[in-house]
Amino acid sequence: MYEAEEGRVSLAAVLFDMDGLLVDSEPLWFEAEKAVMERLDGDWTHADQLALFGGSLRRSAGYLLSRGRREATVDEVASWLVGTMAGLVTERELPLMPGAIDLLGQVRAAGLPAALVTSSERVIADAVLARLAGHGVEFGTTVCAEDVRNHKPHPEPYQRAASLLGADPAGCVALEDSPNGAASAASAGCRVVAVPSLVPIAPVPGRRMVVPALTEVSLAEARAVLDVRFWGAVAVLMHAASPHPKGGSIPGGWTATLVGFVPARAPERAATGTLNRPTTEYGGSVAAPVFSKILQYALRHFDIAPPSTPAPPACSGAGAAPPSPR
C-alpha cells in the first residue's frame, strides 16, 4: 500500500457522500423539514436548515421538535421527515451535481472500488440510488444511517465502508460536502477532497484538499491527495504566494482568504517528499483563485496529472511566482 521510496500511498478506493455531493438534494430537505414543521405548528428558516446540515436523523428530529408548538415524539417526527423526504426524492426532479457523473465514470473505468457513505436513512438512499441508476450509476457498497451505531462526524461510517471494500482507510479518498462528513472521513484515516455546499470547510495540510466543485476533481486529484510530494509542492507555492515578508505577494483584487498551509523550508524538501507540519510561523493566507492554480500547478509539476496535461516550467524555488490566474 505505502510506497516509502516515493512517499506515496496507492489509491485503494473512493468513498462518496450523497446529499449535496452527488445530488442537489438540499432544497428537497428544506421542503421536507418545512412540511414537518408545519405539522408541528412552527416556523422554519434557512438558518434552521444550516443548523441541521450534516447531522443525524435523531438529532434533526429533536431539533424540529424543539422548534414546534405541538406535542409529538422524536420517533414520530423522524418518521414524518423520512417519509416526506423519500416521497419528494421519488416524485420531484433531483438534479445531479455538476461533475458527478464524469468522476463516477472515471472511478468505474479505472476499476477502483467505490462506496456510498451517507447519513440518510436507507429508504432515502434507495430512492436516490434509483434515480442515479437512470444515469448508469450504481453502488455495490453502501453505508447508510441504519448501518452504524455512531454517525458522522464519528469515524464509524467511513471505517465501515473501507472494511466492506477490504481497503485500508489510509488508501481511501473520501469526497464530502459537509464539515461533519469531512471530519468523519479524516478521523477514519481517509484523505479527503471537500466540495463545500452550504457551509465552508477549511483545508488541512496533507489531509484535506478543498475544491469549489466536483468539476474540479478527477482521479488525478484523488491520487494526489495521497502523495506527500504533492503537498510539499503546494507548501512551496503557498510560500511564494503568501503576503508575509518572507514570501511573495498576491495580485490585487483577489481577496478570498485561505489559511492553514505552511511553506516548506526549501523547494528540495518538496521534491524529496518531506512535508512540513502545520505551524503559525508564516501565518499568511492566499486568495482562493490563487490556491486553485497552485493545486493544478503542483499536480502537473510532479507528473501526477494525466500525461495529456501540458507540463509547466519547473519550480525555481520558494520565491517563484505562482502561475497566472488566466
C-alpha positions as CSV (number, residue, x, y, z in Angstrom):
1,M,0.0,0.0,0.0
2,Y,2.6,2.6,1.1
3,E,5.5,3.2,-1.3
4,A,8.1,4.6,1.0
5,E,10.7,5.3,-1.6
6,E,8.2,7.7,-3.4
7,G,6.3,8.9,-0.4
8,R,3.0,7.7,-1.9
9,V,0.1,5.6,-0.8
10,S,-1.7,3.8,-3.6
11,L,-5.3,4.7,-4.2
12,A,-7.3,1.7,-2.9
13,A,-10.9,3.0,-3.1
14,V,-13.0,6.2,-3.5
15,L,-15.8,6.9,-1.0
16,F,-18.7,9.2,-1.9
17,D,-21.1,11.2,0.3
18,M,-24.6,11.5,-1.2
19,D,-26.6,14.6,-0.3
20,G,-25.1,17.8,-1.6
21,L,-22.2,15.9,-3.1
22,L,-23.6,13.7,-5.8
23,V,-27.2,15.1,-5.9
24,D,-28.6,18.6,-5.2
25,S,-31.0,17.3,-2.6
26,E,-30.7,20.1,0.0
27,P,-33.6,22.1,-1.5
28,L,-35.8,18.9,-1.0
29,W,-34.5,18.5,2.5
30,F,-35.6,22.1,3.2
31,E,-39.0,21.5,1.8
32,A,-39.4,18.3,3.9
33,E,-38.3,19.9,7.1
34,K,-40.6,22.8,6.5
35,A,-43.5,20.4,5.9
36,V,-42.8,18.6,9.2
37,M,-42.5,22.0,11.0
38,E,-46.0,22.9,9.6
39,R,-47.3,19.8,11.3
40,L,-45.7,20.9,14.5
41,D,-47.1,24.4,14.1
42,G,-43.7,26.1,14.0
43,D,-41.6,28.3,11.7
44,W,-38.7,27.1,9.6
45,T,-35.9,29.1,8.0
46,H,-32.7,28.5,6.1
47,A,-30.8,29.2,9.3
48,D,-32.6,26.2,10.8
49,Q,-31.6,24.1,7.9
50,L,-28.0,25.0,8.3
51,A,-28.2,24.0,12.0
52,L,-29.1,20.5,10.9
53,F,-26.6,20.3,8.0
54,G,-24.6,17.1,8.0
55,G,-26.4,15.8,11.2
56,S,-28.1,12.5,12.1
57,L,-31.9,11.9,11.8
58,R,-32.4,11.7,15.5
59,R,-30.6,15.0,16.0
60,S,-32.7,16.6,13.3
61,A,-35.9,15.3,14.7
62,G,-35.1,16.6,18.1
63,Y,-34.3,20.0,16.7
64,L,-37.5,20.1,14.8
65,L,-39.5,19.1,17.8
66,S,-37.8,21.8,19.9
67,R,-38.9,24.4,17.4
68,G,-42.5,23.3,17.2
69,R,-45.5,24.2,19.3
70,R,-47.4,20.9,19.1
71,E,-46.7,17.7,21.0
72,A,-45.1,14.7,19.3
73,T,-42.4,12.2,20.0
74,V,-38.9,12.2,18.4
75,D,-39.7,8.9,16.7
76,E,-42.9,10.4,15.2
77,V,-41.1,13.5,13.9
78,A,-38.3,11.3,12.5
79,S,-40.8,9.1,10.7
80,W,-42.6,12.2,9.2
81,L,-39.3,13.6,8.0
82,V,-38.1,10.3,6.4
83,G,-41.4,9.6,4.7
84,T,-41.7,13.2,3.4
85,M,-38.2,13.2,2.0
86,A,-38.4,9.8,0.4
87,G,-41.6,10.9,-1.3
88,L,-40.0,14.1,-2.6
89,V,-37.0,12.3,-4.0
90,T,-39.3,9.9,-5.8
91,E,-41.7,12.5,-7.2
92,R,-39.6,15.6,-7.8
93,E,-36.7,16.5,-10.0
94,L,-33.4,15.6,-8.4
95,P,-30.5,17.4,-10.1
96,L,-27.1,15.8,-10.2
97,M,-24.2,17.9,-9.0
98,P,-22.0,19.1,-11.9
99,G,-19.1,16.8,-12.5
100,A,-20.6,13.9,-10.5
101,I,-21.3,11.6,-13.5
102,D,-17.9,12.2,-15.0
103,L,-16.0,11.5,-11.8
104,L,-18.0,8.4,-11.1
105,G,-17.3,7.2,-14.7
106,Q,-13.5,7.8,-14.2
107,V,-13.6,5.7,-11.0
108,R,-15.6,2.9,-12.7
109,A,-13.3,2.9,-15.8
110,A,-10.2,2.7,-13.6
111,G,-11.7,-0.4,-11.9
112,L,-11.5,1.2,-8.5
113,P,-13.8,0.1,-5.6
114,A,-16.3,2.7,-4.6
115,A,-18.9,3.1,-1.8
116,L,-21.7,5.5,-1.0
117,V,-21.4,6.7,2.6
118,T,-24.5,8.7,3.7
119,S,-26.1,9.9,6.9
120,S,-29.5,9.5,5.3
121,E,-31.8,6.6,6.1
122,R,-31.7,3.6,3.7
123,V,-35.2,4.3,2.3
124,I,-34.0,7.8,1.2
125,A,-30.7,6.4,-0.1
126,D,-32.5,3.7,-2.1
127,A,-34.8,6.4,-3.6
128,V,-31.7,8.4,-4.6
129,L,-29.9,5.3,-6.0
130,A,-33.0,4.5,-8.1
131,R,-32.7,8.0,-9.6
132,L,-29.0,7.6,-10.2
133,A,-29.5,4.2,-11.9
134,G,-31.2,6.1,-14.7
135,H,-27.8,7.8,-15.3
136,G,-26.0,4.5,-15.3
137,V,-24.7,5.0,-11.7
138,E,-24.6,2.0,-9.3
139,F,-23.0,1.4,-6.0
140,G,-22.4,-2.2,-4.9
141,T,-21.4,-1.0,-1.4
142,T,-23.5,1.5,0.6
143,V,-23.3,2.6,4.2
144,C,-26.5,4.3,5.5
145,A,-27.7,5.6,8.9
146,E,-29.0,2.2,10.0
147,D,-25.7,0.5,9.3
148,V,-23.8,2.2,12.1
149,R,-24.2,3.0,15.7
150,N,-22.3,6.3,15.5
151,H,-23.0,8.8,12.8
152,K,-20.8,11.5,11.2
153,P,-18.6,13.2,12.4
154,H,-17.7,9.9,14.2
155,P,-15.3,7.8,12.0
156,E,-17.5,4.7,12.1
157,P,-19.3,5.3,8.7
158,Y,-16.1,5.6,6.8
159,Q,-14.4,2.8,8.8
160,R,-17.2,0.5,7.9
161,A,-17.2,1.5,4.2
162,A,-13.4,0.8,4.0
163,S,-13.9,-2.5,5.8
164,L,-16.7,-3.6,3.4
165,L,-14.4,-2.9,0.5
166,G,-11.5,-4.7,2.0
167,A,-9.5,-1.4,1.9
168,D,-7.1,0.3,4.3
169,P,-8.6,3.7,5.1
170,A,-5.2,5.2,4.6
171,G,-5.5,4.3,0.9
172,C,-9.1,5.7,0.6
173,V,-10.1,9.1,-0.6
174,A,-13.4,10.4,0.6
175,L,-15.4,13.1,-1.1
176,E,-17.6,15.2,1.2
177,D,-19.6,18.4,1.2
178,S,-20.1,19.0,4.9
179,P,-17.8,19.7,7.8
180,N,-19.2,16.7,9.7
181,G,-18.7,14.4,6.8
182,A,-15.1,15.6,6.2
183,A,-14.3,15.2,9.9
184,S,-15.7,11.7,9.9
185,A,-13.6,10.6,6.9
186,A,-10.5,12.2,8.3
187,S,-11.0,10.6,11.7
188,A,-11.3,7.2,10.0
189,G,-7.9,7.7,8.4
190,C,-9.0,8.6,4.9
191,R,-7.7,11.5,2.9
192,V,-10.5,14.0,2.0
193,V,-11.4,16.0,-1.0
194,A,-14.0,18.5,0.3
195,V,-16.5,20.2,-2.0
196,P,-18.4,22.6,0.3
197,S,-22.1,23.1,-0.4
198,L,-23.9,25.1,2.3
199,V,-21.1,25.5,4.9
200,P,-17.4,26.4,4.3
201,I,-14.8,23.7,5.0
202,A,-11.2,24.6,5.9
203,P,-8.3,22.8,4.2
204,V,-5.9,20.7,6.3
205,P,-2.3,20.4,5.0
206,G,-1.6,16.8,3.8
207,R,-5.0,15.6,4.8
208,R,-7.8,17.6,3.1
209,M,-8.0,19.3,-0.2
210,V,-10.8,21.8,-0.7
211,V,-12.2,22.5,-4.2
212,P,-15.2,24.6,-5.4
213,A,-17.0,21.9,-7.4
214,L,-16.8,18.3,-8.5
215,T,-15.9,19.6,-11.9
216,E,-12.5,20.4,-10.4
217,V,-12.0,16.8,-9.3
218,S,-10.6,13.9,-11.2
219,L,-8.7,10.8,-10.4
220,A,-5.5,12.9,-10.6
221,E,-6.6,15.0,-7.6
222,A,-7.7,11.8,-5.8
223,R,-4.3,10.2,-6.2
224,A,-2.5,13.5,-5.5
225,V,-4.2,13.9,-2.1
226,L,-2.4,10.7,-1.0
227,D,1.0,11.9,-2.2
228,V,3.3,13.9,0.2
229,R,5.3,15.2,-2.8
230,F,2.1,17.0,-4.0
231,W,1.5,18.6,-0.6
232,G,5.2,19.6,-0.5
233,A,4.8,21.3,-3.8
234,V,1.6,23.1,-2.5
235,A,3.6,24.2,0.5
236,V,6.4,25.7,-1.6
237,L,3.9,27.5,-3.9
238,M,1.9,28.8,-0.9
239,H,5.1,30.3,0.4
240,A,5.6,32.0,-2.9
241,A,2.0,33.4,-3.0
242,S,1.6,34.3,0.7
243,P,1.7,38.0,1.7
244,H,4.3,37.7,4.5
245,P,7.7,39.4,4.2
246,K,9.5,36.1,3.5
247,G,7.2,35.2,0.6
248,G,5.8,36.9,-2.4
249,S,2.6,38.9,-2.8
250,I,-1.0,38.3,-4.0
251,P,-2.1,40.1,-7.2
252,G,-4.6,42.9,-6.4
253,G,-8.3,42.2,-6.3
254,W,-8.1,38.6,-5.0
255,T,-9.5,38.9,-1.5
256,A,-10.9,35.4,-0.7
257,T,-8.9,34.1,2.3
258,L,-7.5,30.6,2.6
259,V,-5.3,29.8,5.6
260,G,-3.7,26.7,7.1
261,F,-0.9,25.7,4.6
262,V,2.7,26.2,5.6
263,P,5.6,26.6,3.2
264,A,8.4,24.1,3.2
265,R,11.8,25.4,4.3
266,A,13.2,24.8,0.8
267,P,11.9,23.6,-2.5
268,E,14.1,20.5,-2.4
269,R,12.1,19.3,0.6
270,A,9.1,19.1,-1.6
271,A,10.9,17.2,-4.3
272,T,12.1,14.6,-1.7
273,G,8.7,14.3,-0.2
274,T,9.3,16.0,3.1
275,L,6.1,17.7,4.2
276,N,6.3,20.4,6.8
277,R,4.0,20.1,9.8
278,P,1.4,22.9,10.4
279,T,2.7,25.9,12.2
280,T,1.9,29.6,12.6
281,E,5.4,30.8,11.7
282,Y,4.3,32.4,8.5
283,G,0.6,32.9,9.1
284,G,-0.1,34.0,5.5
285,S,-3.2,33.5,3.6
286,V,-3.8,33.3,-0.2
287,A,-6.8,34.0,-2.4
288,A,-9.0,31.1,-3.4
289,P,-8.2,31.6,-7.2
290,V,-4.5,31.5,-6.4
291,F,-4.9,28.3,-4.4
292,S,-6.8,26.7,-7.3
293,K,-4.0,27.5,-9.6
294,I,-1.4,26.2,-7.1
295,L,-3.2,22.9,-6.9
296,Q,-3.1,22.5,-10.7
297,Y,0.5,23.6,-10.9
298,A,1.5,21.1,-8.2
299,L,-0.3,18.3,-9.9
300,R,1.4,19.0,-13.2
301,H,4.8,19.7,-11.7
302,F,5.1,16.2,-10.2
303,D,3.5,14.5,-13.2
304,I,0.5,13.3,-11.1
305,A,-1.9,14.6,-13.7
306,P,-2.7,12.6,-16.9
307,P,0.1,12.7,-19.5
308,S,-2.1,14.8,-21.8
309,T,-1.8,17.7,-19.4
310,P,0.9,20.1,-20.6
311,A,3.8,20.4,-18.2
312,P,4.6,23.8,-16.7
313,P,8.1,25.2,-16.2
314,A,10.0,23.6,-13.3
315,C,9.5,25.3,-9.9
316,S,12.6,27.5,-9.3
317,G,12.3,27.8,-5.6
318,A,10.3,29.2,-2.7
319,G,10.4,32.7,-4.2
320,A,9.0,31.5,-7.5
321,A,5.7,33.2,-8.6
322,P,2.6,31.1,-8.8
323,P,1.0,30.6,-12.2
324,S,-1.0,33.3,-13.7
325,P,-4.7,33.3,-12.9
326,R,-5.5,33.3,-16.6
